[in-house]
Amino acid sequence: MWKEGAILVRGKVYHYEVKVYSSGSEYGIEGGKISKLLIREGGKEVASYDRGWDVEPTSEEAGLALAILIKEHN
């Protein structure tokens, strides 16, 4: 199932799209349920995962947005 939304981290808005499955997978982030993920800040891609990292989080704030998504969906 695809989910999208926005997260506010330290005054910056991060828009995200994640593909979440009902159970974890070897292809998921940390073996979890998120198999695809895209995080953008101001239209710029700051993290991208598609069964492996294409773009690892580019800032501490992007990493925090990722951590929130992992906690919520993984």
VOBA-1610 file (N, C-alpha, C; in pm, whole numbers, padded with zeros to 5 digits, always signed):
BEGIN
Met+00084-00116+00000Met+00000+00000+00000Met+00089+00124+00000Trp+00059+00219-00088Trp+00131+00346-00093Trp+00071+00444+00008Lys+00158+00514+00078Lys+00115+00618+00170Lys+00199+00742+00141Glu+00137+00857+00155Glu+00212+00981+00137Glu+00166+01084+00238Gly+00253+01180+00262Gly+00220+01283+00358Gly+00338+01377+00376Ala+00339+01447+00488Ala+00445+01542+00518Ala+00479+01535+00667Ile+00605+01563+00695Ile+00656+01562+00832Ile+00730+01694+00854Leu+00706+01757+00967Leu+00777+01880+01002Leu+00894+01844+01094Val+01015+01877+01052Val+01136+01849+01130Val+01216+01978+01139Arg+01231+02030+01259Arg+01311+02150+01285Arg+01273+02264+01190Gly+01143+02283+01172Gly+01094+02394+01092Gly+01093+02372+00942Lys+01136+02255+00896Lys+01136+02223+00754Lys+01031+02116+00727Val+00963+02129+00613Val+00860+02032+00575Val+00922+01929+00481Tyr+00906+01803+00515Tyr+00955+01691+00433Tyr+00834+01614+00382His+00818+01611+00250His+00710+01534+00189His+00763+01394+00162Tyr+00677+01295+00183Tyr+00723+01158+00165Tyr+00619+01074+00090Glu+00670+00968+00029Glu+00590+00861-00028Glu+00657+00731+00015Val+00579+00638+00068Val+00634+00508+00108Val+00543+00397+00058Lys+00604+00287+00018Lys+00530+00167-00016Lys+00550+00071+00100Val+00440+00036+00166Val+00444-00043+00288Val+00370-00175+00267Tyr+00435-00284+00302Tyr+00371-00415+00294Tyr+00324-00458+00433Ser+00244-00563+00438Ser+00187-00608+00565Ser+00288-00682+00652Ser+00397-00730+00592Ser+00500-00797+00671Ser+00637-00756+00619Gly+00738-00777+00701Gly+00874-00741+00665Gly+00929-00825+00552Ser+01038-00779+00493Ser+01099-00846+00380Ser+01248-00820+00379Glu+01323-00906+00316Glu+01467-00883+00301Glu+01494-00757+00219Tyr+01396-00714+00140Tyr+01411-00594+00057Tyr+01367-00468+00130Gly+01303-00481+00244Gly+01257-00365+00320Gly+01369-00297+00394Ile+01347-00172+00429Ile+01447-00099+00509Ile+01464-00172+00641Glu+01588-00208+00671Glu+01622-00283+00793Glu+01539-00411+00805Gly+01504-00473+00691Gly+01425-00596+00693Gly+01279-00575+00727Gly+01235-00451+00721Gly+01098-00417+00761Gly+01000-00412+00646Lys+00891-00341+00668Lys+00778-00337+00576Lys+00790-00232+00466Ile+00878-00133+00482Ile+00893-00028+00381Ile+00988-00077+00273Ser+00934-00099+00151Ser+01020-00145+00042Ser+01059-00033-00054Lys+00982+00075-00054Lys+01014+00191-00137Lys+00985+00317-00057Leu+01070+00417-00076Leu+01055+00540+00000Leu+01116+00655-00079Leu+01051+00769-00073Leu+01104+00891-00132Leu+01072+01004-00035Ile+01174+01079+00002Ile+01156+01196+00088Ile+01212+01316+00013Arg+01132+01425+00010Arg+01172+01548-00056Arg+01161+01665+00043Glu+01250+01761+00024Glu+01244+01885+00102Glu+01256+01999+00001Gly+01151+02080-00008Gly+01151+02190-00104Gly+01162+02142-00248Gly+01105+02026-00279Gly+01111+01972-00414Gly+01239+01896-00445Lys+01336+01899-00355Lys+01464+01831-00374Lys+01461+01695-00305Glu+01503+01593-00376Glu+01510+01458-00320Glu+01621+01453-00215Val+01584+01413-00091Val+01684+01406+00016Val+01703+01265+00069Ala+01619+01170+00024Ala+01637+01028+00057Ala+01552+00948-00040Ser+01608+00835-00085Ser+01535+00749-00178Ser+01578+00604-00156Tyr+01480+00517-00145Tyr+01505+00375-00122Tyr+01412+00295-00212Asp+01467+00203-00290Asp+01388+00115-00375Asp+01453-00023-00368Arg+01419-00096-00262Arg+01478-00227-00231Arg+01628-00217-00208Gly+01674-00099-00179Gly+01813-00066-00153Gly+01825+00085-00163Trp+01930+00142-00104Trp+01944+00288-00102Trp+01991+00340-00237Asp+01913+00431-00293Asp+01954+00507-00410Asp+02019+00637-00362Val+01954+00703-00265Val+02007+00824-00202Val+01984+00810-00053Glu+02092+00796+00023Glu+02079+00791+00169Glu+02047+00933+00217Pro+01986+00947+00335Pro+01950+01080+00384Pro+02067+01178+00372Thr+02038+01294+00315Thr+02143+01391+00284Thr+02170+01492+00395Ser+02092+01487+00502Ser+02111+01579+00615Ser+02062+01513+00742Glu+02096+01572+00854Glu+02049+01520+00982Glu+01896+01525+00989Glu+01837+01633+00939Glu+01691+01648+00941Glu+01624+01542+00854Ala+01681+01514+00737Ala+01627+01409+00650Ala+01636+01273+00721Gly+01744+01253+00794Gly+01760+01131+00872Gly+01654+01120+00981Leu+01621+01233+01043Leu+01516+01232+01145Leu+01379+01202+01084Ala+01353+01259+00966Ala+01227+01228+00895Ala+01220+01079+00864Leu+01332+01023+00819Leu+01338+00878+00792Leu+01312+00799+00920Ala+01374+00837+01030Ala+01354+00766+01156Ala+01208+00768+01198Ile+01140+00879+01178Ile+00996+00888+01210Ile+00918+00790+01124Leu+00948+00786+00994Leu+00877+00695+00904Leu+00903+00550+00939Ile+01027+00517+00974Ile+01058+00379+01013Ile+00981+00342+01139Lys+00979+00431+01236Lys+00906+00403+01361Lys+00757+00383+01335Glu+00701+00464+01245Glu+00558+00460+01218Glu+00517+00344+01128His+00599+00310+01028His+00553+00217+00925His+00632+00087+00915Asn+00750+00079+00974Asn+00835-00037+00950Asn+00814-00144+01055
//
